[in-house]
Amino acid sequence: MLLSVGGADTALMIWARETGVARESKAVDSEESDDDAEDDGGYDSDVARERTTDYTTKVYAVSIREMTGTKPHLQQKEVPVDERPPVSRAAPLPDKLLKNNVTKKKKQVEELQLDHVFGYRGFDGRNNLHYLNDGSDIIFHTAAAAIIQSLSAGTQTFYLEHTDDILCLTVNQHPKYQNVIATGQIGMAPSIHVWDAMSKQTLSVLRCSHAKGVSYVNFSATGKLLLSVGVDPEHSITVWRWQEGTKVSTKGGHTDRIFVAEFRPDSDTQFVSVGVKHIKFWTLVGGSLMYKKGVIGTVEDGRMQTMLSVAFGANNLTFTGAINGDVYVWREHFLVRVVAKAHTGPVFTMYTTLRDGLIVTGGKERPTKEGGAVKLWDQEMKRCRAFQLETGLPVENVRSVCRGKGKILVGTKDGEIIEVGEKNAASNTMINGHTQGRIWGLATHPTKDVFISASDDGSIRMWDLGDKKLLNKVSLGHPAKCTAYSPNGEMVAIGMENGEFIVLLVNSLTVWGKKRDRSVTIQDIRFSPDNRLLAVGSVESAVDFYDLTLGPSLNRIGYCKDIPGFVIQLDFSADSKFIGASTGMYKRQVHEVPNGKVVTEQAVIDRITWATWTSVLGDEVVGIWPRNAEKADVICASVSHAGLNIATGDDFGLVKLFDFPCTEKFAKHKRYLGHSAHVTNIRFSADDKYVISVGGSDCSVFVWKCL
């Protein structure tokens, strides 16, 4: 016997040792254990990456930045007795922050409300995009948010009850359970939420034994049962009575990744699972799950491959999409035919239209005159029509398809959602997002409702806050780490991972100048308020000053020395004479501009009025650090233009709103969920109407309305 006790779960568990069971030496079919890539129908980088993704929870996130030193809320600060003036007769200190006269009344922000999300989890999701309400709305997910968007109004509503990344989403197709949604998340003890898409009311929370996360969910024909697949080592499959919150049955599904498991559209007892060199035809018998492996037999061109998607036809037909672009046609569990090269690359997604039996496939394909990454097939998959997505990319990579009335909804690996018309084949992009990679850079326009984001995906994107749309994007060829607008809004500067920085003209998005004096990551970049200098802070514990008045040659005229640790945030004083640099050793220093000399006199520092405040360090903001900060850091901050609030983002994925200044430790605040772990940057818009936050691994941009 072994006894174990839990901390937060307050449980005592008694374990018995299994005797005579050799866990690892399970009998597997020779076809399944064969790892020769040629037999696998070839290799695909996306499938390989997805197969090895390890969804360890990010709730107990380590800090995204490797900082060292004593955290601000633990630093001791004692004023020597002889320095305390009994009564101050000096002039009152100037404002800490330049109050920009955007609005006539200086208004404090009381509350944030999520207004819009740019992003869609396409890089590892599949079949996670659906029409609702006869095609008037769509539903999808990114980060820890499920999003319902009205196609006519373009407005969004949200389900925000998950605590970490949502990995999968499905819609109940039975009329009795209209608009009932199931979503599954990652986590050590992950949960599946069943909820109403219109009211956002949670109907059931299913606590799973799928360690690490739930990768796929699907409702049965009557809508009463729910199937879930885990990313645990056994890739367990569980069938639930979701209304009661009870398990009907659970069983290890396969030794390697299962990508999809779907009920037959007319059954509550039969479903099919596919994955790495795997297809199984399952039957629910009473309280137990039985399966038959797919039999290849003597069909020409047939061999066991990694299967990625499933669709169904009449007369017990099943279609599975393979890694090499073929579609396999099965009757019961026997292979009867191969549709060779349905796509030129992996068939990542398939959709069965219940009303007419037509099947949509989506895959990885180079657009040609005849071919396309989306195809609409007849009921037996003998004839098809191909659709171009007009993304302009050399390879189109479709991860999710759904068919409505005369329209096909398409989700891509690059986080785009596109609607394609069946008659005219015209495609309309409805959602844009950054592709895989962390978003670090964020800057709001000084006067307009426009902002720019910069990402590890090598692009910067310009967004419109009013119309909630992507205005433009520029591919830079290297991961972009920071960005800033000039005070007049005519230029934008971008700092890169390779040490280069680029200055673009906003109107034409052409390069005005670029320079590379460092070979390490540029962490923050700032224009001085008088528009004369550009400050560039890097991992090399340096801030360089460049003279913009001398033209695009970008001459360096000075730099800051003696900075402890790498630079994380820069802010200029309102008169452009000083710069504040926050560093990776939890220290904030003030330097003279442009000679870079450290300012040590507290009396001088106290009298500085800052043009902006984005530092997470300093006495003015010590209250933003939480008690549990030893596990993770506050990553980013932004003070409103009115100078009355500070919004922060942290390693726990929380956006928080405090009053500014925030000098009392563990200050009162309001907190907002939606991002998964690591909110990497945050900014107030020009008129303090919005707060924009960007995510690390969730590749998402969140727009919050200030109330």
N, C-alpha and C positions, 0 to 999 in steps of 0.2 A: 504494500500500500504506500501511496504518497499523498501527503496533504499539502494543499497550497491555499494561501489566503490572498485576496485582492485588496488593492487600495481603494480606488474610487468606486469599484464595483461592489464592495462590501460583501463579497461572496467567499464561502469556504468550499473548496472542491476536493473530492476524494478520488484518486486515480488508482486503477488496478493495472498491473502490467500484463500485456498480452503475451501469452506463451506460444511458442511454436509458430509464430507468424513472421516470415521474412518479408518485411514491407516492400523492399526495393525490387525484389526479383519477381515482379508481377508478370504473368504470361501475357505477352502482347503478340499480335499478329506480326509475322515477318514483314509484311508490307508496312506496318506502322513503325517498326523499329529501324527500318532501313533509312539511313541518313544521307544517302548519296543524293547530292543536289540535282543531278541529271534526272533521276527517277521522280524527283519532286516537281517536275514540270518547269524547272528553272529556278532562278533566284530573283527576288525583288527586294530592293532596299527598304521600301515602306513596310512590307510584310515582316522582314527581318527585324526592323526596329520595333514594330508593334509586338512581335513575338517575345522580345527580350525586355520590354518595358516593365519596370518593377514599381508597382503602385504603392510604395510605402507612404504611410500617412504623412500629411504635411501639417497636421494639427499641432504636433509637438515639434514645430519647425525649428531647425537651427537657423542662426542668422544668415541671411543671404550675403552679407558683407563680412569678411573675416576681420573684425575689429579687435583691438587689444586695449587693455587699460581698465581703469575703474569707471563703471557706468555713472552717468550724471547724478542719479538719485542716491548713489552711495558715496559720492565725493563729499568729504567733510569741509565745511567752510565756516571758519570762525573769524570774526572781526576783532582784532586786538583792542583791548579796553581803552588805551590812550588815544585811539583813532576815532572813537565815537564822539561826534560833536554834540554837546548838550542841547543846543538849539541852533538850527541852521538859519543864518541870515543871508546866505547866498541866493542868487537869483534861482527861481525854480528850474529844474532840468528841462531841456527841450523835449519834444515828442520823441519817443523811441523810433517811430516809423513815420515816414512821410505820408500824410493822409491825402491820397489822390482824390481830387474833387470830381469823382465820376458822378456821384449822386449828390444832390443838394443836402439831403438829410443823411446824417451818418447813422446807418441802421445796423443794429446787431443782428446776426444770423441766429435764429432760435433753433432751427431744425434743418436737417437735410432729408430729401426724399428722392429716391432713385427715379430718374426720368427716362434714361435711355442707355442701352448697352450696345457698343460696337464690338462684334466678335461672335464666333460660332465655333464649337469644338469639332472641327473636321479632321484634325491631324491624327486622332486615334479613335474617333467615334464612328459609328455607322448606323444607318437606319434611325437616326435621332432627329429627324426633321419631318414634320407632318402638317397637313392641312387640318383645320378645325372649322366647324360651322359652315359646311358646304363650300369651303374654299375662301371664306371671307377673312379668316385669320390663319396665321401659321404659328407653330410652336417649335422651339428648339432650345438648346442650352449652351452655356459657356460658364467657366469658373464654377461657382456654387449656386448659380442662378438659372432657373428655368424661365423662359421668356415667351410671352404670347404677343405677337405683333399684328395689329389690324392692317390689312393690305390697303384699304381705302384711305384711312386717316394717317397711317404710318406711325401711330402711337403704340407704346409698349406697356404691358403690365407684367408683374413678376411674382414668382413663387420663390421665397427666400428662406425656407425653413431648413435647408441643408447646411451642414457645418464644414463641408470640404467639397472638393471637385465632384461635380456630377459626371458620371462616366456613360450613362445610358438613359434613354427615355423611350417610352412607348405609349400609344393611345389605344384605349379600349374601343374595339370596332362594333361591339354589340349595341343596338339602339337603346336598350334599357339602361346602359351605362354611358350615355353620351357625355363627351368631354371629361371622362375619367382618365387621368394620367398616372403612370408609374415612373418614378425616377430612382436610380440607384447611385450611390456615391462611393468614394474611397474612404478608408479608415481602418483602424485596427479591429473595431467591431462595427462594420458599416451597416447602414440602414437603407431600406427601400421605403420611399414615401409614396402612398397612393392618395391622390388629391383631385379636387375639382378645378378644371382650368378656368371656369368663369368666376366662381366665388373665391378661389385660392384657398378653400377650406381643406384641411388635411382630413382624409377619411380613414386612413390606417397607416401606422408606422410598423414595418416589419423589421425586427432586429435579426440580423443574419449570422450564420456561422461561416460565411464566406470571408475568411481573413484577407485583409488588404483591400478588398473592394468588390463591387458588383459590376461586372462588365457588360451584362446583357439582361434585358427583361422583356417579357412578351405575354400578352393575355390570351386565354383560350377562346374558343368559338363562342361559348355562352357568356364569356366575360367574367365568369365567377372564379376562375383559377388564374394564377399568375406564375410564370416560370422565371427563375433567376439563375444566372451563371456567375460563378466566382472567379477571381484571379488567384485564388489560393493554389497551393501546389497540386492538389487533386482536381482543380477546376470543377468543383462540385456543382451539381445541378439540383435545385430545390423547386418543388411545386407547392404553392401556397393557396389556401382559401383566404384571400386577402381581406375580405370583409370581417371574418372572425379573427384574423391575425394568426392563423394556425398553419403549421406545416402539414402537408399531406404526405410528402415523401422527400427524401434527399439521398443523393448517391454521387460518388466520385464520377466525373464525366469522362476524363481522359488525362493522360500523363502530361500532355502539352496543351498549349493555349486552345481554348474553344472560342471562336469568333462570334458565332451566331447560333441561337437555338430558338426555333419557332414552331408553335402549334400549327397543325394543319388547319386551314380556315374553316373546316366543317367538323372539327373534333375537339373534345375535351380530354382525350386520353392519348392521342398520338402526336408526337412532335419529332423534329429532326434536328440534330446538332452537327455542326461542321467546324473544322479547325485544322491545326497542323497535321497533315497526312491523316485526316480523320473524317469519317462520316458515320453517324450512328442513327438508326431509326428506333425511336423509343416508344414504349407503350406503358401507360400507367395502369397497373392491375391492382385494384384495391388500394392498399397503402404502400405498394412497392413499385419500383421502376425497373423494367426489363428492356434490353435493347438487342438489336441485331446489327451487325456491321454490314456496311455496303459491300456487295459482292460484284467484283469487276467482271468475272467470267471471261468470255472470249471476244468481247466487243473490240473491234478494230480501234486503234488509237487510245484505248482505255488503259489507264494505269493509276494507281492510288497517288493522288496529289494533295497538296495543301488546298483545302476548300475554304472559301471566304464568304460565301453568301448563299441564300436559299430562296426559292420561289416554288409555288405549287400549281398543278394543273388538275383537270378532271381525271376520273378513272385512276385515282391513286398515283398520279405522276408527281415526281419531285424533280426540281431543277436545281443544280448546285453550280456556282461559279468558281472556277479554278484559278490558281496562281498564274498559269500560263495563258490565260485568256479564253480557254475552252469553257463550254457549259456542258455538264454531264446531265443526262436525262435518265431518271430511275423510275421503274415501276415496282411498287412495294420496295424491297431493299436490293433489287437487282438492276444493274446498269443495262439499259437497252440501246442507248445511242449517245454519240458525242457530237455536240455542235462545235465544230473546230473553229478556233479563232473568232469567237463571238466578239471579242475585243483583242487588240494587239497586246495589251498588258493585263494585269490581274483584274478579275471581275469582283470589285469590292462590295457591290450592293445590288440587290434585286428586289423588285416590288411586284406583288400579285394584286391586280385590280379585281376586287370582289365582284363588281357589277357586270363586267364583260369578259373577265378571264385574261385580258391582255397583260403582258409582263414587260416591265421596264428594267433594263440593266444599266449599271453605271460602272465605269472602269477607268483604267489609266491608258490614255491613248494620245497619240500625236494627231492633231486635227488634219484631216485630208478632205478632198472633195467628196469622197464616198463615205469615209468613216467619221465617227464622232464618239466622244466619251459617254454619251447617253444614247440608248437605242430602245425603241418601242417594238415589241414582238407580238406575233399572234399567239393563240392559246397553246400551240404545240412547239413554239420556238423554231419555226421553219422559215418565216419571212420577217424582215425587220426594216425599220426606218431609222436612220441615224440623225442626230441633232448636233449642230455645232454650238459651243457655248460662247464663242466670241470673247474669250478672256484675254486673247493676245499672247497667251503663254505657249511655249513650244510643246509642252506636254500638259494635257488636261487630266486632272486626277480627281475623280468623282467618288465621294464616300457615302452619299445618301441620296436616294431618289424616292419620290412619292408622287402618285398621279391623282389629280383632281379632275374637274370637268373641263376637258380640252386643254389642260395645262399640266406641265410636269415640274415639280419642285426639286431642285438639285442643290446639294451641299457639297462643297469642294474641300480638299485637304488644306487649301490656303485660307480657309475661314470665310469663304464667300457663299452667299445663298442667292441662287439665280432661278428665275421662273422662265420656262420655255413654253411658247405656244405651240400646240400640236399642228395647227393648220398652217400658220405662217413661219414656224420655226424661229420666230424672233425671240431673243433672250433679253431679259431685264434683270439687272443685278439689284437685289433688295437689301442685302447686308454685306458690308465690307468689314474686314478686320485685318489685323496683322497676322502674318503666318507664324509658324512655330519659332519661338525664341522670346527672350524676356524683353519687355518694353521698359526702357530706362529713362529716355528723354521725354520731357513734356514742357511746353511753353504756351502761354495764352497771349493773344494779340493785345497790344496796349490799349486799343480803343474798340475793336470790332469783336463780334461774337464768333471768333475763329480761334482754333488752337492747332498746334503741331505736336505729333508724337514721333519718337525716334526709337527704333527697335534693333535687337540683335539679328532680325531677319534682313538687315542691310537696307532698310527703307525708312524714309520719313514720310509721314502722311499728314495732309492738311484737312481739317474737319470743320464743318459748319454747325455751330450750336443751335442756330435758329431752325434750319431745315433738317437737322439731324442727318447729315450726309457727308460722304467723302468728297472733298473738292478736288484733291490732286494727290499724286504720290510720286516720289522721286526715288529711284533705286541708286544706291551709292556704292554697292559692290563690297562693302565691309560693314560689320556690325556697328550701329550708331549708338552712342552711349548718353549723349546729352544734347540739348538744343536750347536756343534763346532767340527772342525777337529783339531787334534794336528798338530804342525808345520811340522812334517815329514810325515803327512798324514796316519800314521799307526793306529791311534786311533780316535774314535769319542765319544764325551760325549753328553749325553742327560739329560736335566732337566725336571722334571715331576711336574704335578699339586699337587700331594700329598706330595711334599717336598723331594722326593727321587731323586738321580741322578745316572746315569748308565754310565759306560765307556765300550765301545765295541771295540774289535779288528776288524779293517776294513776288512781284508782278509777273516776271517771266520765268521764275525758278531756274535761272541760268547762274552759272558759277561766276561770282565777282572776284573771288580770290581764294587761294588755299595754301596751306603751309604745313610742314611737318618738322618741328624742331625736337620732338620727343619720340621715343620708340615704344612708349607704353600707353596704356589706355588714358584717354582724356575723360575725366570724371564730371567736370562741370565747366560751363562756359557762360560768360556774361558780358554784355555791352555796358559801358559806363553810362550813367544818366545824361551826361552832356554829349553822348554819341561820338566821343573822340577816341576812346580806347576799347579794346577787347581783352578781357581777362580769361586765361585758359588754365584750368587747374588739372593736374594729372596725378597718376599713381606714384610718380617719382617725387612726391613731397615737394612739388613746385607749383607756383602760379606765375605764368608769363604774361607780360603786358605788351600788346601790339597797338601801334599807332594807325588808326583808320584814316586819319586826315592825309596821310602820305600816299593813299591809293592802294590798289590791290596787291602791291608788293608785300604788305603786312610785315613791316619792320618791327622787330622786337626791341623795345626801348627800356626794358627793366624786368626784374622778376623778384619774387619773394623768396627769401632764404629762411633757414631755421624753422621749417614747418615740421612739427612732430607727427609722423604718420602720413598716409596718403590723403589727398584732398577729397572730401565728399560733397561739400556745398560751398558756394560763393555768394556773397551779397555786397554790393557797393553802398557807400554812404550817399546821401542825397546830393551832396556837393561834389561827388566823384573823387574826393581826396583820400578816402580810406576804403579798404576792402576787408571784410570779415571772412575768414576761411575756417570751416569746420573740418576736423580730420578724423582719421580712423583710430586715433588713440583717445577718443572722447574729449578732445580739447578744441576750443575755439580761440583763434588768435586774430588780432586786428593788425593790419599792416598799412603803412603809408603807400600812396600811389603816386608815381610809378616806381619810386626807388626801392620799395619792398621792405623798408625798415620796420621791425616789430614795434608796435606801440605798447609800452608797458605801464604807462601812467593810467590808473583807473579813472582819475578825474577827467582825463581827455576822452577816454572811451565812453564814460557816462554821458558826455555831452554830444555824442554823435547821433544824428538822425539818419536812420537807414532808409534807402530807397525801396528796398524789398527785404523780406525776412523769410528765408527758406531753411534756416539752420535748425537742426534738432538739438543743438547744444547751446549752452549759455544760461545764465541765471534767470533770464527773462522767460525761459521755456522749461525749466526743470520739472514743472508740474505735469508735463506731457508724458513723462516716463512712468510706466506702471510698476506695481510691486513685483509682478512676475517677469520683469525684464531680464532676469538672469538667463532665462531660456531663449530670449529673442529680443531683437532691437526695435526701436522706433526708427524707421528707415527714412521717412520724408516728412516735410512739414511745409505749410504755406500760410502766411498771415494775410487776411483779407485786405483789400485796398482801403477799406474804411479803418483798418487798424484795430478792430475790436474782437476779431476771432482768429483762432489758428486751427487749421484742419491738419490731421496727421494720418499717415499710413504706416502699418507695422508688419513684422514678420508673421503675425497671427492671421493676417488677411483682413484686419479690421480698419475701417475708416472711422476716425474719431473727431469730434468737434469740441473745442475748448474756448474759453474766453482768453483774450490776450491783453496785457501780458499774463503769463501763467507761472507765477513765482512760488506758489505754495506747492509743496510736494504732493503727489498723488491727487491732482486737482479733479474737481467734478467735471464730468464730460458726458456727451452722448455718443453711442457707438452704433455702427451700421455694418450689416453683413451683406455679402454678395460676392466679393472676391474670394478666391481660395487663398492659400498662403502667399505671403509677400506682396504687399502693396508697395510698388517701387517708386512711385512719384505722385505728387498731388499739387493742384494749383486752383486758385480762384480765377474766374473769368474777369474780363476787364471791368465790369460793372457790379461784381459780386453777386450776380444773379445765379451763377452756377459754380459748383466745384467739380473738377475733372480728376479722376484717379485712374492710374494704370497698373496693370498686374504684372507679376514676374512670370511664373510658368503658365498663367491662365491666358496670356496673349490678348487680354481684353481691355477695353477702354470703357469706364463707367462715367456717366454724366449724372450728377446729383443736382436737384433744384434746391436753391437756398430759400427757406421760408422764414 
